[in-house]
Amino acid sequence: MKTGMYAVLLCKPDLKKLSQVKEAILAISGAEIHGEKSEEGKLVVTLESNRQLALADLMDEIKDIPGVIVVSLISNYLDEK
């Protein structure tokens, strides 16, 4: 049985660095941007991994991107296939 771990995040970057933040997020393996309100500087990001601790590491990696103000975990779930 294959297990997938997923997390949905709300990311609030500095509007002046929005494009750099988006580029950095997309460079992270397992990260995708699924929604954006660029006028408000909000990004909806999903993370995928096969280990829960890896999701926490990926979330920390996004928090450490220059220009990211805050990252909030909205939801996480386990998908067993």
Helices and strands as residue ranges (DSSP letters): E 3-13, G 15-17, H 18-26, E 31-37, E 42-49, H 52-63, E 68-80
